[in-house]
Amino acid sequence: AFLVSQPILHSRTSPAELFLTVNIEENAARDIPTSEEWASACGVQKADGFQLVGQDLDGRLDVSAMTTEDIPANSPVLFVPNEMILSSNKAMEEFGRLEDAEAQIIANNAETELRQYYL
């Protein structure tokens, strides 16, 4: 497990911190409420009626999204701030170019997949 710290503003003058312990073991149980709390604290916004639901599937929790209200076609149901999205571009910015690794990928004729290796 590891500790994730994310600031939450309870008011404009009183910042506090939310500390979550995340179990990253392979067979760890999924904790939907804590994950939703963390996502909300990071700026994720949900449409009214959007929710994550869990269903036991062969002893493991399968999580899916559903709505409890009619939502007009083409309406957004979830907003995720850009800072929370892991992309190959952001990984390349953070780590810099990994020239030796890139050379090996190119040598194996996988240059079309180069950006994916940064993830």
N, CA, C and O atoms as a GROMACS GRO file, in nm:
protein
  476
    1ALA      N    1   0.084  -0.118   0.000
    1ALA     CA    2   0.000   0.000   0.000
    1ALA      C    3   0.088   0.124   0.000
    1ALA      O    4   0.204   0.119   0.043
    2PHE      N    5   0.033   0.233  -0.048
    2PHE     CA    6   0.105   0.359  -0.044
    2PHE      C    7   0.008   0.470  -0.010
    2PHE      O    8  -0.113   0.453  -0.020
    3LEU      N    9   0.061   0.584   0.029
    3LEU     CA   10  -0.018   0.697   0.075
    3LEU      C   11  -0.030   0.799  -0.036
    3LEU      O   12   0.070   0.838  -0.096
    4VAL      N   13  -0.152   0.844  -0.062
    4VAL     CA   14  -0.177   0.946  -0.162
    4VAL      C   15  -0.225   1.070  -0.089
    4VAL      O   16  -0.318   1.063  -0.009
    5SER      N   17  -0.162   1.182  -0.115
    5SER     CA   18  -0.204   1.306  -0.052
    5SER      C   19  -0.261   1.398  -0.158
    5SER      O   20  -0.197   1.423  -0.260
    6GLN      N   21  -0.381   1.447  -0.136
    6GLN     CA   22  -0.444   1.537  -0.231
    6GLN      C   23  -0.509   1.651  -0.153
    6GLN      O   24  -0.593   1.627  -0.067
    7PRO      N   25  -0.471   1.777  -0.184
    7PRO     CA   26  -0.533   1.887  -0.111
    7PRO      C   27  -0.681   1.902  -0.147
    7PRO      O   28  -0.722   1.882  -0.262
    8ILE      N   29  -0.759   1.936  -0.047
    8ILE     CA   30  -0.901   1.966  -0.067
    8ILE      C   31  -0.925   2.103  -0.006
    8ILE      O   32  -0.878   2.131   0.104
    9LEU      N   33  -0.997   2.187  -0.075
    9LEU     CA   34  -1.032   2.317  -0.020
    9LEU      C   35  -1.173   2.308   0.038
    9LEU      O   36  -1.271   2.298  -0.036
   10HIS      N   37  -1.182   2.311   0.172
   10HIS     CA   38  -1.313   2.309   0.237
   10HIS      C   39  -1.376   2.448   0.233
   10HIS      O   40  -1.498   2.461   0.235
   11SER      N   41  -1.293   2.548   0.227
   11SER     CA   42  -1.340   2.685   0.210
   11SER      C   43  -1.228   2.761   0.142
   11SER      O   44  -1.119   2.707   0.121
   12ARG      N   45  -1.252   2.884   0.109
   12ARG     CA   46  -1.150   2.962   0.040
   12ARG      C   47  -1.031   2.995   0.130
   12ARG      O   48  -0.924   3.030   0.081
   13THR      N   49  -1.050   2.985   0.259
   13THR     CA   50  -0.943   3.025   0.350
   13THR      C   51  -0.884   2.910   0.429
   13THR      O   52  -0.781   2.928   0.496
   14SER      N   53  -0.946   2.792   0.425
   14SER     CA   54  -0.901   2.685   0.511
   14SER      C   55  -0.871   2.556   0.432
   14SER      O   56  -0.956   2.468   0.425
   15PRO      N   57  -0.750   2.546   0.373
   15PRO     CA   58  -0.720   2.421   0.303
   15PRO      C   59  -0.694   2.309   0.402
   15PRO      O   60  -0.640   2.331   0.510
   16ALA      N   61  -0.732   2.190   0.365
   16ALA     CA   62  -0.706   2.070   0.445
   16ALA      C   63  -0.650   1.965   0.350
   16ALA      O   64  -0.644   1.988   0.229
   17GLU      N   65  -0.608   1.853   0.402
   17GLU     CA   66  -0.557   1.747   0.317
   17GLU      C   67  -0.634   1.619   0.341
   17GLU      O   68  -0.671   1.587   0.454
   18LEU      N   69  -0.657   1.547   0.233
   18LEU     CA   70  -0.721   1.416   0.239
   18LEU      C   71  -0.612   1.312   0.218
   18LEU      O   72  -0.543   1.314   0.116
   19PHE      N   73  -0.595   1.222   0.313
   19PHE     CA   74  -0.496   1.117   0.301
   19PHE      C   75  -0.568   0.985   0.279
   19PHE      O   76  -0.656   0.948   0.357
   20LEU      N   77  -0.531   0.917   0.175
   20LEU     CA   78  -0.591   0.789   0.143
   20LEU      C   79  -0.483   0.683   0.139
   20LEU      O   80  -0.374   0.707   0.086
   21THR      N   81  -0.511   0.569   0.193
   21THR     CA   82  -0.420   0.456   0.180
   21THR      C   83  -0.475   0.369   0.068
   21THR      O   84  -0.589   0.324   0.073
   22VAL      N   85  -0.392   0.345  -0.032
   22VAL     CA   86  -0.433   0.267  -0.147
   22VAL      C   87  -0.358   0.135  -0.147
   22VAL      O   88  -0.235   0.132  -0.149
   23ASN      N   89  -0.433   0.027  -0.144
   23ASN     CA   90  -0.374  -0.106  -0.148
   23ASN      C   91  -0.352  -0.143  -0.294
   23ASN      O   92  -0.448  -0.154  -0.370
   24ILE      N   93  -0.226  -0.161  -0.334
   24ILE     CA   94  -0.195  -0.192  -0.474
   24ILE      C   95  -0.162  -0.339  -0.496
   24ILE      O   96  -0.109  -0.376  -0.600
   25GLU      N   97  -0.193  -0.422  -0.397
   25GLU     CA   98  -0.172  -0.566  -0.414
   25GLU      C   99  -0.260  -0.616  -0.528
   25GLU      O  100  -0.368  -0.562  -0.553
   26GLU      N  101  -0.213  -0.719  -0.596
   26GLU     CA  102  -0.284  -0.771  -0.713
   26GLU      C  103  -0.428  -0.810  -0.683
   26GLU      O  104  -0.516  -0.783  -0.764
   27ASN      N  105  -0.453  -0.872  -0.570
   27ASN     CA  106  -0.588  -0.917  -0.537
   27ASN      C  107  -0.659  -0.826  -0.438
   27ASN      O  108  -0.752  -0.869  -0.369
   28ALA      N  109  -0.617  -0.702  -0.429
   28ALA     CA  110  -0.679  -0.608  -0.336
   28ALA      C  111  -0.824  -0.582  -0.376
   28ALA      O  112  -0.857  -0.575  -0.495
   29ALA      N  113  -0.910  -0.568  -0.277
   29ALA     CA  114  -1.051  -0.537  -0.303
   29ALA      C  115  -1.061  -0.394  -0.355
   29ALA      O  116  -0.985  -0.306  -0.314
   30ARG      N  117  -1.153  -0.371  -0.444
   30ARG     CA  118  -1.175  -0.236  -0.497
   30ARG      C  119  -1.260  -0.158  -0.398
   30ARG      O  120  -1.360  -0.207  -0.348
   31ASP      N  121  -1.219  -0.037  -0.371
   31ASP     CA  122  -1.287   0.049  -0.275
   31ASP      C  123  -1.349   0.165  -0.352
   31ASP      O  124  -1.286   0.270  -0.367
   32ILE      N  125  -1.470   0.146  -0.400
   32ILE     CA  126  -1.535   0.246  -0.484
   32ILE      C  127  -1.558   0.378  -0.410
   32ILE      O  128  -1.524   0.483  -0.464
   33PRO      N  129  -1.614   0.378  -0.287
   33PRO     CA  130  -1.639   0.507  -0.220
   33PRO      C  131  -1.513   0.590  -0.199
   33PRO      O  132  -1.515   0.711  -0.221
   34THR      N  133  -1.403   0.527  -0.158
   34THR     CA  134  -1.279   0.602  -0.137
   34THR      C  135  -1.224   0.653  -0.269
   34THR      O  136  -1.173   0.765  -0.276
   35SER      N  137  -1.233   0.573  -0.373
   35SER     CA  138  -1.186   0.615  -0.505
   35SER      C  139  -1.268   0.734  -0.556
   35SER      O  140  -1.212   0.827  -0.614
   36GLU      N  141  -1.399   0.730  -0.534
   36GLU     CA  142  -1.484   0.841  -0.576
   36GLU      C  143  -1.453   0.967  -0.496
   36GLU      O  144  -1.454   1.078  -0.551
   37GLU      N  145  -1.427   0.951  -0.367
   37GLU     CA  146  -1.392   1.066  -0.282
   37GLU      C  147  -1.262   1.130  -0.331
   37GLU      O  148  -1.252   1.253  -0.341
   38TRP      N  149  -1.163   1.047  -0.361
   38TRP     CA  150  -1.035   1.098  -0.411
   38TRP      C  151  -1.054   1.167  -0.545
   38TRP      O  152  -1.000   1.276  -0.567
   39ALA      N  153  -1.130   1.106  -0.635
   39ALA     CA  154  -1.152   1.164  -0.767
   39ALA      C  155  -1.221   1.300  -0.756
   39ALA      O  156  -1.184   1.395  -0.824
   40SER      N  157  -1.322   1.307  -0.670
   40SER     CA  158  -1.392   1.433  -0.650
   40SER      C  159  -1.299   1.541  -0.594
   40SER      O  160  -1.304   1.656  -0.636
   41ALA      N  161  -1.213   1.502  -0.501
   41ALA     CA  162  -1.118   1.596  -0.443
   41ALA      C  163  -1.018   1.646  -0.548
   41ALA      O  164  -0.963   1.756  -0.534
   42CYS      N  165  -0.997   1.567  -0.651
   42CYS     CA  166  -0.904   1.605  -0.758
   42CYS      C  167  -0.973   1.679  -0.871
   42CYS      O  168  -0.909   1.715  -0.970
   43GLY      N  169  -1.103   1.704  -0.857
   43GLY     CA  170  -1.174   1.785  -0.955
   43GLY      C  171  -1.260   1.709  -1.054
   43GLY      O  172  -1.317   1.770  -1.144
   44VAL      N  173  -1.272   1.577  -1.040
   44VAL     CA  174  -1.360   1.501  -1.128
   44VAL      C  175  -1.504   1.540  -1.097
   44VAL      O  176  -1.544   1.547  -0.980
   45GLN      N  177  -1.582   1.564  -1.201
   45GLN     CA  178  -1.721   1.603  -1.184
   45GLN      C  179  -1.810   1.502  -1.256
   45GLN      O  180  -1.778   1.459  -1.367
   46LYS      N  181  -1.922   1.464  -1.192
   46LYS     CA  182  -2.015   1.368  -1.248
   46LYS      C  183  -2.148   1.435  -1.278
   46LYS      O  184  -2.190   1.526  -1.206
   47ALA      N  185  -2.213   1.390  -1.385
   47ALA     CA  186  -2.348   1.437  -1.414
   47ALA      C  187  -2.443   1.382  -1.309
   47ALA      O  188  -2.416   1.278  -1.249
   48ASP      N  189  -2.552   1.452  -1.286
   48ASP     CA  190  -2.654   1.402  -1.192
   48ASP      C  191  -2.699   1.264  -1.236
   48ASP      O  192  -2.730   1.243  -1.354
   49GLY      N  193  -2.702   1.171  -1.144
   49GLY     CA  194  -2.747   1.037  -1.174
   49GLY      C  195  -2.636   0.941  -1.217
   49GLY      O  196  -2.661   0.822  -1.229
   50PHE      N  197  -2.515   0.991  -1.240
   50PHE     CA  198  -2.403   0.904  -1.278
   50PHE      C  199  -2.348   0.838  -1.153
   50PHE      O  200  -2.328   0.903  -1.051
   51GLN      N  201  -2.325   0.708  -1.161
   51GLN     CA  202  -2.267   0.639  -1.047
   51GLN      C  203  -2.189   0.516  -1.093
   51GLN      O  204  -2.214   0.459  -1.199
   52LEU      N  205  -2.094   0.478  -1.009
   52LEU     CA  206  -2.022   0.354  -1.030
   52LEU      C  207  -2.090   0.247  -0.946
   52LEU      O  208  -2.124   0.271  -0.830
   53VAL      N  209  -2.109   0.131  -1.004
   53VAL     CA  210  -2.174   0.022  -0.932
   53VAL      C  211  -2.084  -0.101  -0.939
   53VAL      O  212  -2.014  -0.124  -1.037
   54GLY      N  213  -2.089  -0.178  -0.832
   54GLY     CA  214  -2.008  -0.299  -0.825
   54GLY      C  215  -2.095  -0.423  -0.828
   54GLY      O  216  -2.207  -0.424  -0.775
   55GLN      N  217  -2.043  -0.528  -0.889
   55GLN     CA  218  -2.113  -0.655  -0.896
   55GLN      C  219  -2.010  -0.765  -0.875
   55GLN      O  220  -1.902  -0.764  -0.936
   56ASP      N  221  -2.043  -0.860  -0.789
   56ASP     CA  222  -1.953  -0.973  -0.766
   56ASP      C  223  -1.952  -1.060  -0.891
   56ASP      O  224  -2.056  -1.104  -0.938
   57LEU      N  225  -1.834  -1.085  -0.943
   57LEU     CA  226  -1.817  -1.169  -1.062
   57LEU      C  227  -1.708  -1.270  -1.032
   57LEU      O  228  -1.590  -1.237  -1.036
   58ASP      N  229  -1.748  -1.391  -1.004
   58ASP     CA  230  -1.653  -1.499  -0.971
   58ASP      C  231  -1.563  -1.461  -0.853
   58ASP      O  232  -1.443  -1.488  -0.854
   59GLY      N  233  -1.624  -1.400  -0.751
   59GLY     CA  234  -1.548  -1.365  -0.631
   59GLY      C  235  -1.468  -1.237  -0.641
   59GLY      O  236  -1.396  -1.202  -0.548
   60ARG      N  237  -1.479  -1.165  -0.751
   60ARG     CA  238  -1.408  -1.037  -0.770
   60ARG      C  239  -1.511  -0.929  -0.799
   60ARG      O  240  -1.615  -0.956  -0.859
   61LEU      N  241  -1.482  -0.810  -0.755
   61LEU     CA  242  -1.574  -0.698  -0.776
   61LEU      C  243  -1.553  -0.641  -0.916
   61LEU      O  244  -1.445  -0.591  -0.948
   62ASP      N  245  -1.656  -0.647  -0.998
   62ASP     CA  246  -1.655  -0.587  -1.132
   62ASP      C  247  -1.725  -0.452  -1.120
   62ASP      O  248  -1.837  -0.445  -1.072
   63VAL      N  249  -1.660  -0.347  -1.164
   63VAL     CA  250  -1.714  -0.212  -1.151
   63VAL      C  251  -1.753  -0.159  -1.288
   63VAL      O  252  -1.677  -0.171  -1.384
   64SER      N  253  -1.874  -0.101  -1.296
   64SER     CA  254  -1.919  -0.041  -1.421
   64SER      C  255  -1.989   0.091  -1.389
   64SER      O  256  -2.020   0.120  -1.273
   65ALA      N  257  -2.014   0.169  -1.492
   65ALA     CA  258  -2.081   0.297  -1.477
   65ALA      C  259  -2.225   0.284  -1.523
   65ALA      O  260  -2.256   0.210  -1.616
   66MET      N  261  -2.313   0.358  -1.456
   66MET     CA  262  -2.453   0.361  -1.496
   66MET      C  263  -2.513   0.495  -1.456
   66MET      O  264  -2.454   0.571  -1.379
   67THR      N  265  -2.631   0.524  -1.509
   67THR     CA  266  -2.702   0.644  -1.469
   67THR      C  267  -2.837   0.603  -1.411
   67THR      O  268  -2.896   0.503  -1.451
   68THR      N  269  -2.882   0.682  -1.316
   68THR     CA  270  -3.013   0.657  -1.255
   68THR      C  271  -3.117   0.757  -1.303
   68THR      O  272  -3.233   0.754  -1.262
   69GLU      N  273  -3.074   0.847  -1.392
   69GLU     CA  274  -3.164   0.947  -1.449
   69GLU      C  275  -3.144   0.950  -1.599
   69GLU      O  276  -3.037   0.914  -1.650
   70ASP      N  277  -3.248   0.994  -1.672
   70ASP     CA  278  -3.233   1.011  -1.816
   70ASP      C  279  -3.137   1.125  -1.842
   70ASP      O  280  -3.151   1.234  -1.785
   71ILE      N  281  -3.041   1.101  -1.926
   71ILE     CA  282  -2.944   1.204  -1.964
   71ILE      C  283  -2.957   1.221  -2.115
   71ILE      O  284  -2.951   1.122  -2.188
   72PRO      N  285  -2.974   1.343  -2.163
   72PRO     CA  286  -2.990   1.364  -2.307
   72PRO      C  287  -2.870   1.310  -2.386
   72PRO      O  288  -2.756   1.312  -2.340
   73ALA      N  289  -2.899   1.262  -2.505
   73ALA     CA  290  -2.794   1.211  -2.593
   73ALA      C  291  -2.686   1.316  -2.612
   73ALA      O  292  -2.714   1.436  -2.618
   74ASN      N  293  -2.563   1.272  -2.621
   74ASN     CA  294  -2.445   1.356  -2.644
   74ASN      C  295  -2.413   1.449  -2.528
   74ASN      O  296  -2.335   1.543  -2.544
   75SER      N  297  -2.472   1.424  -2.412
   75SER     CA  298  -2.442   1.505  -2.293
   75SER      C  299  -2.320   1.446  -2.222
   75SER      O  300  -2.304   1.324  -2.217
   76PRO      N  301  -2.235   1.531  -2.168
   76PRO     CA  302  -2.122   1.478  -2.090
   76PRO      C  303  -2.172   1.415  -1.960
   76PRO      O  304  -2.263   1.468  -1.896
   77VAL      N  305  -2.113   1.305  -1.922
   77VAL     CA  306  -2.150   1.240  -1.797
   77VAL      C  307  -2.038   1.246  -1.695
   77VAL      O  308  -2.061   1.227  -1.576
   78LEU      N  309  -1.916   1.272  -1.743
   78LEU     CA  310  -1.800   1.273  -1.654
   78LEU      C  311  -1.698   1.372  -1.707
   78LEU      O  312  -1.666   1.372  -1.826
   79PHE      N  313  -1.647   1.457  -1.618
   79PHE     CA  314  -1.539   1.549  -1.653
   79PHE      C  315  -1.418   1.512  -1.571
   79PHE      O  316  -1.424   1.506  -1.448
   80VAL      N  317  -1.306   1.487  -1.639
   80VAL     CA  318  -1.180   1.454  -1.573
   80VAL      C  319  -1.081   1.564  -1.607
   80VAL      O  320  -1.051   1.585  -1.725
   81PRO      N  321  -1.028   1.635  -1.506
   81PRO     CA  322  -0.932   1.741  -1.534
   81PRO      C  323  -0.808   1.688  -1.607
   81PRO      O  324  -0.763   1.576  -1.582
   82ASN      N  325  -0.757   1.768  -1.695
   82ASN     CA  326  -0.641   1.730  -1.775
   82ASN      C  327  -0.524   1.683  -1.689
   82ASN      O  328  -0.450   1.593  -1.729
   83GLU      N  329  -0.506   1.744  -1.572
   83GLU     CA  330  -0.393   1.707  -1.485
   83GLU      C  331  -0.401   1.563  -1.437
   83GLU      O  332  -0.299   1.505  -1.398
   84MET      N  333  -0.520   1.504  -1.439
   84MET     CA  334  -0.536   1.367  -1.389
   84MET      C  335  -0.517   1.261  -1.498
   84MET      O  336  -0.509   1.142  -1.467
   85ILE      N  337  -0.509   1.303  -1.622
   85ILE     CA  338  -0.501   1.208  -1.732
   85ILE      C  339  -0.357   1.172  -1.760
   85ILE      O  340  -0.274   1.259  -1.786
   86LEU      N  341  -0.327   1.043  -1.753
   86LEU     CA  342  -0.194   0.994  -1.783
   86LEU      C  343  -0.186   0.971  -1.934
   86LEU      O  344  -0.261   0.892  -1.989
   87SER      N  345  -0.095   1.041  -1.998
   87SER     CA  346  -0.077   1.026  -2.142
   87SER      C  347   0.070   1.004  -2.173
   87SER      O  348   0.157   1.034  -2.091
   88SER      N  349   0.096   0.952  -2.290
   88SER     CA  350   0.235   0.931  -2.330
   88SER      C  351   0.309   1.064  -2.340
   88SER      O  352   0.427   1.072  -2.307
   89ASN      N  353   0.241   1.168  -2.384
   89ASN     CA  354   0.305   1.300  -2.393
   89ASN      C  355   0.351   1.348  -2.256
   89ASN      O  356   0.462   1.399  -2.240
   90LYS      N  357   0.263   1.333  -2.156
   90LYS     CA  358   0.300   1.376  -2.020
   90LYS      C  359   0.412   1.291  -1.964
   90LYS      O  360   0.500   1.343  -1.896
   91ALA      N  361   0.410   1.160  -1.991
   91ALA     CA  362   0.518   1.074  -1.945
   91ALA      C  363   0.650   1.115  -2.008
   91ALA      O  364   0.753   1.117  -1.940
   92MET      N  365   0.648   1.147  -2.135
   92MET     CA  366   0.770   1.191  -2.204
   92MET      C  367   0.821   1.322  -2.146
   92MET      O  368   0.942   1.342  -2.131
   93GLU      N  369   0.728   1.413  -2.113
   93GLU     CA  370   0.768   1.539  -2.051
   93GLU      C  371   0.833   1.516  -1.915
   93GLU      O  372   0.934   1.577  -1.882
   94GLU      N  373   0.773   1.427  -1.836
   94GLU     CA  374   0.821   1.403  -1.701
   94GLU      C  375   0.956   1.331  -1.700
   94GLU      O  376   1.046   1.369  -1.625
   95PHE      N  377   0.969   1.228  -1.781
   95PHE     CA  378   1.092   1.147  -1.779
   95PHE      C  379   1.196   1.191  -1.880
   95PHE      O  380   1.312   1.151  -1.871
   96GLY      N  381   1.156   1.274  -1.975
   96GLY     CA  382   1.248   1.311  -2.082
   96GLY      C  383   1.253   1.198  -2.184
   96GLY      O  384   1.190   1.094  -2.167
   97ARG      N  385   1.328   1.220  -2.287
   97ARG     CA  386   1.342   1.117  -2.390
   97ARG      C  387   1.432   1.007  -2.339
   97ARG      O  388   1.540   1.034  -2.286
   98LEU      N  389   1.390   0.884  -2.353
   98LEU     CA  390   1.467   0.767  -2.313
   98LEU      C  391   1.530   0.709  -2.439
   98LEU      O  392   1.480   0.613  -2.498
   99GLU      N  393   1.641   0.771  -2.479
   99GLU     CA  394   1.699   0.742  -2.610
   99GLU      C  395   1.741   0.596  -2.627
   99GLU      O  396   1.720   0.539  -2.734
  100ASP      N  397   1.801   0.535  -2.525
  100ASP     CA  398   1.844   0.395  -2.537
  100ASP      C  399   1.723   0.304  -2.555
  100ASP      O  400   1.724   0.213  -2.638
  101ALA      N  401   1.619   0.327  -2.477
  101ALA     CA  402   1.498   0.246  -2.488
  101ALA      C  403   1.432   0.267  -2.624
  101ALA      O  404   1.386   0.171  -2.686
  102GLU      N  405   1.427   0.392  -2.669
  102GLU     CA  406   1.368   0.420  -2.799
  102GLU      C  407   1.444   0.349  -2.910
  102GLU      O  408   1.384   0.297  -3.004
  103ALA      N  409   1.577   0.347  -2.900
  103ALA     CA  410   1.659   0.281  -3.002
  103ALA      C  411   1.626   0.132  -3.008
  103ALA      O  412   1.620   0.074  -3.117
  104GLN      N  413   1.604   0.069  -2.893
  104GLN     CA  414   1.569  -0.073  -2.891
  104GLN      C  415   1.431  -0.097  -2.952
  104GLN      O  416   1.410  -0.195  -3.024
  105ILE      N  417   1.338  -0.009  -2.924
  105ILE     CA  418   1.203  -0.022  -2.980
  105ILE      C  419   1.208  -0.008  -3.131
  105ILE      O  420   1.144  -0.086  -3.202
  106ILE      N  421   1.284   0.087  -3.180
  106ILE     CA  422   1.298   0.108  -3.324
  106ILE      C  423   1.369  -0.011  -3.387
  106ILE      O  424   1.331  -0.055  -3.496
  107ALA      N  425   1.471  -0.063  -3.320
  107ALA     CA  426   1.545  -0.180  -3.372
  107ALA      C  427   1.455  -0.302  -3.384
  107ALA      O  428   1.481  -0.392  -3.464
  108ASN      N  429   1.348  -0.307  -3.304
  108ASN     CA  430   1.254  -0.419  -3.308
  108ASN      C  431   1.132  -0.388  -3.397
  108ASN      O  432   1.029  -0.453  -3.387
  109ASN      N  433   1.147  -0.287  -3.482
  109ASN     CA  434   1.042  -0.248  -3.577
  109ASN      C  435   0.910  -0.215  -3.510
  109ASN      O  436   0.804  -0.247  -3.563
  110ALA      N  437   0.916  -0.152  -3.393
  110ALA     CA  438   0.794  -0.116  -3.322
  110ALA      C  439   0.782   0.035  -3.305
  110ALA      O  440   0.717   0.083  -3.212
  111GLU      N  441   0.845   0.111  -3.396
  111GLU     CA  442   0.845   0.257  -3.381
  111GLU      C  443   0.706   0.318  -3.386
  111GLU      O  444   0.684   0.426  -3.330
  112THR      N  445   0.610   0.251  -3.452
  112THR     CA  446   0.474   0.306  -3.454
  112THR      C  447   0.408   0.300  -3.315
  112THR      O  448   0.310   0.369  -3.290
  113GLU      N  449   0.462   0.218  -3.226
  113GLU     CA  450   0.410   0.204  -3.091
  113GLU      C  451   0.496   0.276  -2.987
  113GLU      O  452   0.476   0.259  -2.867
  114LEU      N  453   0.590   0.355  -3.032
  114LEU     CA  454   0.690   0.418  -2.944
  114LEU      C  455   0.627   0.493  -2.828
  114LEU      O  456   0.670   0.474  -2.714
  115ARG      N  457   0.528   0.576  -2.852
  115ARG     CA  458   0.467   0.656  -2.745
  115ARG      C  459   0.401   0.568  -2.640
  115ARG      O  460   0.400   0.602  -2.522
  116GLN      N  461   0.346   0.454  -2.681
  116GLN     CA  462   0.279   0.364  -2.586
  116GLN      C  463   0.378   0.308  -2.484
  116GLN      O  464   0.339   0.278  -2.371
  117TYR      N  465   0.504   0.293  -2.522
  117TYR     CA  466   0.603   0.239  -2.429
  117TYR      C  467   0.634   0.335  -2.314
  117TYR      O  468   0.684   0.293  -2.210
  118TYR      N  469   0.605   0.461  -2.332
  118TYR     CA  470   0.625   0.558  -2.224
  118TYR      C  471   0.519   0.541  -2.114
  118TYR      O  472   0.539   0.585  -2.000
  119LEU      N  473   0.409   0.478  -2.149
  119LEU     CA  474   0.306   0.456  -2.048
  119LEU      C  475   0.342   0.336  -1.963
  119LEU      O  476   0.267   0.301  -1.872
   0.00000   0.00000   0.00000
